[in-house]
């Protein structure tokens, strides 16, 4: 039974699959009797629907894991959540408060979704050594850490979804394979914005240095990134107009800004400039704003302009019939539609659950090492036979969980075949989309074949 309670001055809600109370001392004492998972999801604002979807994904994973009994006899999985909003500082404050309330030693794992939730919660997990998985944000966890954090301390911080550095590689590939000669780079002021343009600039230099006919003969038109300040009074239309005045020959622009509303506003600015007579080149960006609302001819009223003028660079799990079957099951059982990151989320919870079952422990270092172990190199187990996987893990069988989102074999940097940038990651899919007319007065996202999707 799913129970929701609001406890404490901060009104932190606790969603749990085992009964518990709100009394301070009793609750802390009871925490050691559960397998506690903290879910740092947004439950209000533009991301509210996503938060609900992810909680139901967790509910499904827990139900599958416990279908034939407890992972550890007498200890149910309890999921504790609160509204992470879109404020990283608040997410960090609430995560730290929940960890303190439960006792860090009683928290088996922390999950987060969206950029603010990610940045806030992962810092708490790093400090406490708690296994952590972000489900959706494309930022590498390392973006939030000091460069002197040792590799061993980062070992519990897993990166099981597609990451933006590889997405930026794909964006550079678009410019190269389609032979755009004048590439412009625009970005916001966040470190995550800088990551994208820095990688693209480096990749274009590498393409230019190729031998003979393979060499890219174009140029990045601005020697330094064109920076747009989120807090400035300058409008997105003014920023884009300034860039095009300075670089009138640009034939494709990659821009990066964080936030759905901000991205919608930038694309509307491009449409407004075009309608006013300014020549606006092709635009590409990451798939942060790839939302149904973008196609709405009333709500955003920009899709008609984006046809033939725009690319999304996307990232996501691997495609499979198993993933399609699982998505149907999620909808049938819990009434929600799967997105890319529900698959990552389900796999994250199952990996943690199998690690706990295999070791009969929730100790952080033990669970961390077991997560690596159950992700690869053993007897293959998979959905829908999660109960059998738990039984095998508890029996001491060396198992390899094959996930909904792909193989989920967690890579470990070794200095040779697996470089540092792939440490703690799994294979993901990177691809390009544009927007086309659906032939009935509406619009739809459409897969682009050049360059072809890549698995990395």
N, C-alpha and C positions, 0 to 999 in steps of 0.2 A: 504494500500500500504506500502510495506517495504522500508524504506528510509535509506540510509547510508551516514553519513557525517563525516568528519575529522576536529576536532576543536582544536585549541590551540597548544602550542609548543610541547606538548607531543604526538601529533597526536592521541589523544583518539578518537575512533570512537563512534558514537551514532547511534544505530539502534532503530528506533522508529516506532510505529504504528500510530503516529500523527505527522503532519508536525511541524517542529521547525527550528530555524535558528542557526547560529553560532556566532551571536553578543553577546558580554559578558553580558552587562546589560540586554538586551532584553531576553537573554536565561535564566538568573537567575530569572527574573520576570516571565517568562512563566512557569518555573518549577512548580510553585504552581498550575498551571492550568492542570497538568497531574498527573496521578498515576504512579510515577517513580519507576522503578525496575532496579537495577544495577546487571548485569550479569558478573561475574568475571570468564571468561573461557579462556583456551589457544587457540589461533588462529594461531599458528605457530609451527614448529618443529613436533615431533612425535605425539603430541596430537591435531594437527590442525583439523583432520577429526572429532575428538570428539567434539571440540568446535563448529564446524558447525552443527553437529547433535543436540547439545543441544540448540543452538539458534533456530533451526527449531522446536524443541519440545516446546520452549517457544512461538513461533509464533502460533503453533497449540492451545496451552492452551489459549492464549489471544483471538484468533479467536473464540473459543468455549465460552469463558466467555462473550465476547461482541457481540455475534451473534444476540442478540435481543435488543441491546442498551448498553449505558454506565453503568458501575457499579455505578458511581456517575454522575448524569446528568451534561453534559458539560465537563467532564474530561476523556480523553482517557488514556489507559495504554501506557506508553512509556518505552521501554527497552534500557538501556544505557550499552554499552559493550566496552571492550578494550582487547588487547592481554595480558593475565596474564603471558605468557611464562611459564618457569619452575623455576621462581625465586620468592621466597616468599617475599623478601624485595621489589622487584619491584611491585609485586601484591599489597602489602600493600600501597606503595607509590601512585600507580595509583588509588586504591580504595579510599584512603583518598582525593586525588585530585578531583575525580569525586563527592564525597559527598560534598566537599567544594564548588564546582562549582554549584551544584544543590541546596545546602542548606540542611543540615542534616534533618531539619524538613519536607522537601519535598520528602524524600526518603521513600517509603513504605516498601521496603524489599531489601535484598541483597542475591543473589544466587551465589554459587561458585561450581567449579568442578575441581578435581585433588588436590593433596596434597599441592602444593605451593600456588595455588589460595585460598585454604581453610585457610591455616595458615595466609596468608596475610590479607584476607578480614574479617575473623571472629574477628580479634583484633580491626579493625575499627568499626565493628558492635557493639561489646561489649562496646566500649568507648562511642558510640553515642546512645545506646539502640535501634538500628534498628533491626527488625526481620531478621534473617539470617538462610539460609538452605544450607548446603553443599550437593551436589548430589552424589558424587562418592567416595571420600576418606574414608578409613575405620577408620581413627583416630578419637577418641573421641574429641569433642571440648575442653574438659577439659585439654587435653594434652598441650594446648597452653596458659592456664590461670594460674595465680598465685593461689596457693591453698587457699589463703585467700579471693578470690572473693566470695561475698555472693551469695546464691542461687537465690535471687530475681533478682540480676543483670544478671545472666545467663539465666533467664526465656525466653527472646526472641531468644535464640540460640537453634534452633531445630535440632534434629538428626534423620532424617526420613529415613536413609538407614542402611543396615547392618553394624555392627561395628566390628573392629578387635579384641577387647577383647573376644567377643563371638566366633570369628573365631579361636582364640588361644585355647579356651576351646575345640573346635571341633578337633583341631590338637592333643591335649592331649588324647581325646577320641579314636582317631585312634590308638595311641600307646597302650592304655589300652585294647580296645576291640579285637585288633588283636594280643595282647600279645607279643609285642616287648619287649625284655628284656634289651637291651642296647641302650638307647636313647641319642643321641648327640645333643647339642644346639650350633648353630653358628649364629652370627648376625653382623650387621653393628654398627655404633657408634651413630645413631640417637635415640632420645627418643622413637620414634615410633618402632624402632627395639627392644629396650629394653622391651617395653610393651609386645610384643609377648612372648619372652623367659621367662620373669618373670612369666607370667601367666601359661605357660606350666609347668615350674618347680614347681610352687605351686600346680597345679592340679595333677601332678604325685605323689607328696608327699601325697596328699589327697587320691589318689587311693591306695597307699601303706599302708595307715592307715585303710583301710576298714577291716571289721571283717571277719575272717575265709577264706573260699574259694574265696570270692570276692576280697581279697587283691591282689594288683599288686605286683609281686615278683621280678620285674626288678629294674633297677637303671638308673639314669641320669649319664652318664659316666664322664662328666666333672663337677667338683664341682662349677666352675665358667664358665660363658659363654665364648666361644671362640670368640674373637672380631676381626673383619676385618675392617681396616681403609680405608674408601673410598679414601682418599688422599695419601695413601701409595704407594711406588713403588713396593711393593709386589703384585704379580699377584694373581688372584682368584685361579688359579691352584696351586700356591705355598701355599696359605692359606689352601686350602682343603687338600693338601698333608701333611702339618704340622699337621693338626688336626688328620688325619688318622694314622700318625706315632705315635702320642701321645695316640690315642684311637683305636687301631687296631680291637677290638672286637665289635665295634659299629654296630648295625644291622639296625638302622634307624636314619637319621639326619633331624632335623628341622632347616632350616636356614631362616633368614629374612634379605633382602636387599631391598632398595627402588630404583625404577626406572626400566623401561623395559630393557634398554640396559645392565644395571648391572646384572639383573637376567639372561638374555640370556647368558652373558659372563660367569657367574658362572656355568650354566648348561653345557655350552660347555667345561668348565674346567673339570667338572665331567666326561664327555665323553672322553676327551683327556687322563685323568689319567687312566680310565678303559682300553682304547685301548693300553695304555703303560704297562699294566699288574698289575696295582694297583687294589686291591679289594675295590670297592666303594659300600657302602651299599645303601639301599633304601633312597630316598630323598623326603622330603615334604616341601612345603612352601605355603604361601598365594597365591591367584589367581591374584596378581598384573600383572604377566607376561602372563596371560592367553589370548593371542592374536593369531589371525590366523597366524601371522608371525612365531610363535613358531613351527607350524606344517610344515612350508615350508622346503622341503628337500634341497633347494638351498640356500635360504636367511639365514637361521639359521643352517640347517644341524645338528639338534640335536634330532629330534623327534624319530628317529629309536632307539637311545640309551635309551630314556625315557620310551619306552614301557616296562612294567613290572618293572621299576626301579624308579617310580616317582608318587607322589600324589600332586594334588592341593587341598587346603582347600578353599572352596568358600563361598561367602556370596551374598545375593541378595534379591529381592522382592519375595513375595509369588507368586506361579504359579496359573493361572486361565484361563478359557476360555475367560473371559472379557479382560485380559491382552493380550491374543493372538489376539483378535479382534481389540483391540486398536492399536497393533503393525502393523497390516495390514493397518489400517486406516492412521497411520502416514506415512507409505511407499507410499500409494496411493495418499495422499494429498500433501506430501512434499518431496517425493523422497528419503527418508533416511531410513536406516534399524535401527530398535530399538535395543538398548542394555539394560542391566539391569537397568541402571541409567536414561535412558530417562523416564521410568515409574515413578521413584522417582521425577524427575524434573517436569513432567506434574502435578503430585499430589501436589507438592510444590506450583506451580503457581496457581492452582485451589483453594487450601486452602487459600492462601493469597487473591485471588480475592473474594472468598465467604466471608471472614472476612471483607473485605472492603465494600462489598455490604450490609452485615448484619448491619454494624455500620454506614455506610455512612461517614466514616472517614479514614484518613491515619495517624492519630496520633499513634506514636509507641506503647505506652502502651495499647491503645484501640485495635489496630490491633493484638497485641500479645495475649491478653486475648481472642479475638474473634477466633483466629486460634485454640487455645485449644478447644473452645466451639463448633465450626463447625466440628471438627474432630470426635465427638462422642456424643452419648446419645441424639438423636433427631430423627426426621423423616428422614429416609435414602434417600439420593440422590446420583446419580452416573453417570458416563459416560455411554451412549452418551447424556444423558439428562442434560447437564450442563446449558443450558438456563433456564430450569425449576428450577434447583437448585438456580440460581441467582435470579429468580423471587421470589422463596420462601424465600430466605434470605432477600431480600429487603422488603418483606411483613411482616417480623418479625417472621416468622416460625422458631422454634428451629430445625435446621437441623443437620444431621450426614452424612458427606461426606464419602462414601465408595470408596476407591481409586483404581487405576489401579495396584498399587504395593502391595495392601493388604488392611486391614481395615483402616490403618493410624489413629487409635485411639492413640492419643499422651498421653503417660503415664507420670504421675507426681509422684515423689518419695513421699511416705507417712510414711516411717520408718517401715512398717510392710509388706504388700503384695507386694509393689513395692519398691525395694531397691534403693539406690542412683545411682548405676551403670546403672539403667534403666530409670533414670530421663530424660524427654524430648525425649524419643525414641518411636519407633513403632515396632510391631512384624516384624521380618525378617526371612529369611530362610538361614540355614547354611548346607553345604553339602561337599562331597568329590568326586573328579574326578581323573581319570588317563588318560593315552593316549594309544590308541589301533590302530592297522592297520585297514584301511578301506576296505581291501581286493582288492584294485585296485592300489596298489603302493603308496597310500597316508596314511594319519593319521587323527585321529579325537579324540576329547575329549569324555570321556565316564563316565557316572555316576556310582559311587561305592555304593553298598548297605550296606556295613558293615564298619563303623557305618551308620545307616540310617540317612537321612536328618532330621534336627530338626528345629522347629519353636521356636524362643525365642524373 
